[in-house]
Amino acid sequence: MTLDAQVPDLTSLEPVATFCGNCDCGCPQLFVDPSASEDRRIVLTDDFGQRVQMSATQFADLVTEAKAGRLDAVTPA
């Protein structure tokens, strides 16, 4: 997983999901970058202009952990 603090150019990315979407604040988003290498194909942006890139396998592991409830402790009840 890598962190890229530069302002990302999102125009070539395929949008998958927007988290929040109830405002116009630059909500976190999930994208697929079809032109990226396999280990950087999934892109998660935050509302501060940063992004994290990871492989589809790493993202699948994150989804599995979330479905199993292992991330519940980091969210408010």
FIBALO-919789 format. One record per residue (C-alpha): chain; residue in three letters; x negated, y negated, z; residue number from 0. Coordinates in nm, 4 decimals. Layout:
# residues N
{unit=A	code=ALA	xx=X	yy=Y	zz=Z	pos=NUM} .
...
***
This chain:
# residues 77
{unit=A	code=MET	xx=0.0000	yy=0.0000	zz=0.0000	pos=0} .
{unit=A	code=THR	xx=-0.1335	yy=-0.3456	zz=-0.0837	pos=1} .
{unit=A	code=LEU	xx=-0.0308	yy=-0.6941	zz=0.0197	pos=2} .
{unit=A	code=ASP	xx=-0.0427	yy=-0.9715	zz=-0.2401	pos=3} .
{unit=A	code=ALA	xx=-0.0142	yy=-1.3221	zz=-0.0901	pos=4} .
{unit=A	code=GLN	xx=0.0035	yy=-1.4964	zz=-0.4284	pos=5} .
{unit=A	code=VAL	xx=0.3396	yy=-1.6223	zz=-0.5496	pos=6} .
{unit=A	code=PRO	xx=0.4643	yy=-1.3308	zz=-0.7553	pos=7} .
{unit=A	code=ASP	xx=0.5814	yy=-1.3567	zz=-1.1151	pos=8} .
{unit=A	code=LEU	xx=0.8996	yy=-1.1535	zz=-1.0994	pos=9} .
{unit=A	code=THR	xx=1.0165	yy=-1.2034	zz=-1.4579	pos=10} .
{unit=A	code=SER	xx=0.8707	yy=-0.8747	zz=-1.5852	pos=11} .
{unit=A	code=LEU	xx=1.0043	yy=-0.6672	zz=-1.2948	pos=12} .
{unit=A	code=GLU	xx=1.3227	yy=-0.4596	zz=-1.2918	pos=13} .
{unit=A	code=PRO	xx=1.5436	yy=-0.5632	zz=-0.9956	pos=14} .
{unit=A	code=VAL	xx=1.6786	yy=-0.2795	zz=-0.7798	pos=15} .
{unit=A	code=ALA	xx=1.8231	yy=-0.4409	zz=-0.4650	pos=16} .
{unit=A	code=THR	xx=1.8546	yy=-0.7729	zz=-0.2832	pos=17} .
{unit=A	code=PHE	xx=1.8558	yy=-0.7648	zz=0.0960	pos=18} .
{unit=A	code=CYS	xx=2.0860	yy=-1.0319	zz=0.2370	pos=19} .
{unit=A	code=GLY	xx=2.2176	yy=-1.2014	zz=-0.0741	pos=20} .
{unit=A	code=ASN	xx=2.4528	yy=-1.4178	zz=0.1310	pos=21} .
{unit=A	code=CYS	xx=2.2466	yy=-1.7312	zz=0.0900	pos=22} .
{unit=A	code=ASP	xx=2.0172	yy=-1.9082	zz=-0.1508	pos=23} .
{unit=A	code=CYS	xx=1.7018	yy=-1.8761	zz=0.0592	pos=24} .
{unit=A	code=GLY	xx=1.4979	yy=-1.6398	zz=-0.1543	pos=25} .
{unit=A	code=CYS	xx=1.6123	yy=-1.3179	zz=0.0100	pos=26} .
{unit=A	code=PRO	xx=1.3853	yy=-1.0124	zz=0.0207	pos=27} .
{unit=A	code=GLN	xx=1.4134	yy=-0.8023	zz=-0.2939	pos=28} .
{unit=A	code=LEU	xx=1.3123	yy=-0.4607	zz=-0.4227	pos=29} .
{unit=A	code=PHE	xx=1.1797	yy=-0.4239	zz=-0.7778	pos=30} .
{unit=A	code=VAL	xx=1.0196	yy=-0.1674	zz=-1.0065	pos=31} .
{unit=A	code=ASP	xx=0.7197	yy=-0.2865	zz=-1.2073	pos=32} .
{unit=A	code=PRO	xx=0.7131	yy=-0.0590	zz=-1.5125	pos=33} .
{unit=A	code=SER	xx=0.3771	yy=-0.1973	zz=-1.6267	pos=34} .
{unit=A	code=ALA	xx=0.1979	yy=-0.1392	zz=-1.2933	pos=35} .
{unit=A	code=SER	xx=-0.0155	yy=0.1609	zz=-1.2118	pos=36} .
{unit=A	code=GLU	xx=0.1625	yy=0.4478	zz=-1.0349	pos=37} .
{unit=A	code=ASP	xx=0.0232	yy=0.3455	zz=-0.6950	pos=38} .
{unit=A	code=ARG	xx=0.1675	yy=-0.0093	zz=-0.7272	pos=39} .
{unit=A	code=ARG	xx=0.4943	yy=0.0525	zz=-0.9145	pos=40} .
{unit=A	code=ILE	xx=0.7393	yy=-0.0374	zz=-0.6335	pos=41} .
{unit=A	code=VAL	xx=0.7420	yy=-0.4063	zz=-0.5336	pos=42} .
{unit=A	code=LEU	xx=0.9057	yy=-0.5452	zz=-0.2206	pos=43} .
{unit=A	code=THR	xx=0.9150	yy=-0.9245	zz=-0.1910	pos=44} .
{unit=A	code=ASP	xx=0.9941	yy=-1.1306	zz=0.1158	pos=45} .
{unit=A	code=ASP	xx=1.1482	yy=-1.4757	zz=0.1468	pos=46} .
{unit=A	code=PHE	xx=0.8053	yy=-1.6353	zz=0.2032	pos=47} .
{unit=A	code=GLY	xx=0.6689	yy=-1.5597	zz=-0.1451	pos=48} .
{unit=A	code=GLN	xx=0.4669	yy=-1.2547	zz=-0.0482	pos=49} .
{unit=A	code=ARG	xx=0.4980	yy=-0.9019	zz=-0.1777	pos=50} .
{unit=A	code=VAL	xx=0.3994	yy=-0.5477	zz=-0.0972	pos=51} .
{unit=A	code=GLN	xx=0.3316	yy=-0.2974	zz=-0.3719	pos=52} .
{unit=A	code=MET	xx=0.3428	yy=0.0778	zz=-0.3186	pos=53} .
{unit=A	code=SER	xx=0.3825	yy=0.4020	zz=-0.5062	pos=54} .
{unit=A	code=ALA	xx=0.7212	yy=0.5623	zz=-0.5615	pos=55} .
{unit=A	code=THR	xx=0.6056	yy=0.8435	zz=-0.3313	pos=56} .
{unit=A	code=GLN	xx=0.5291	yy=0.5979	zz=-0.0504	pos=57} .
{unit=A	code=PHE	xx=0.8668	yy=0.4328	zz=-0.1001	pos=58} .
{unit=A	code=ALA	xx=1.0408	yy=0.7717	zz=-0.0950	pos=59} .
{unit=A	code=ASP	xx=0.8692	yy=0.8448	zz=0.2384	pos=60} .
{unit=A	code=LEU	xx=0.9956	yy=0.5117	zz=0.3753	pos=61} .
{unit=A	code=VAL	xx=1.3510	yy=0.5919	zz=0.2640	pos=62} .
{unit=A	code=THR	xx=1.3281	yy=0.9382	zz=0.4220	pos=63} .
{unit=A	code=GLU	xx=1.2096	yy=0.7880	zz=0.7516	pos=64} .
{unit=A	code=ALA	xx=1.4929	yy=0.5338	zz=0.7446	pos=65} .
{unit=A	code=LYS	xx=1.7554	yy=0.7988	zz=0.6726	pos=66} .
{unit=A	code=ALA	xx=1.6217	yy=1.0057	zz=0.9627	pos=67} .
{unit=A	code=GLY	xx=1.6753	yy=0.7087	zz=1.1968	pos=68} .
{unit=A	code=ARG	xx=1.3076	yy=0.6537	zz=1.2685	pos=69} .
{unit=A	code=LEU	xx=1.3328	yy=0.2838	zz=1.1819	pos=70} .
{unit=A	code=ASP	xx=1.6396	yy=0.2144	zz=1.3947	pos=71} .
{unit=A	code=ALA	xx=1.4296	yy=0.0801	zz=1.6826	pos=72} .
{unit=A	code=VAL	xx=1.3125	yy=-0.2175	zz=1.4730	pos=73} .
{unit=A	code=THR	xx=1.6639	yy=-0.3419	zz=1.3966	pos=74} .
{unit=A	code=PRO	xx=1.9015	yy=-0.5145	zz=1.6369	pos=75} .
{unit=A	code=ALA	xx=2.1889	yy=-0.2983	zz=1.7627	pos=76} .
***
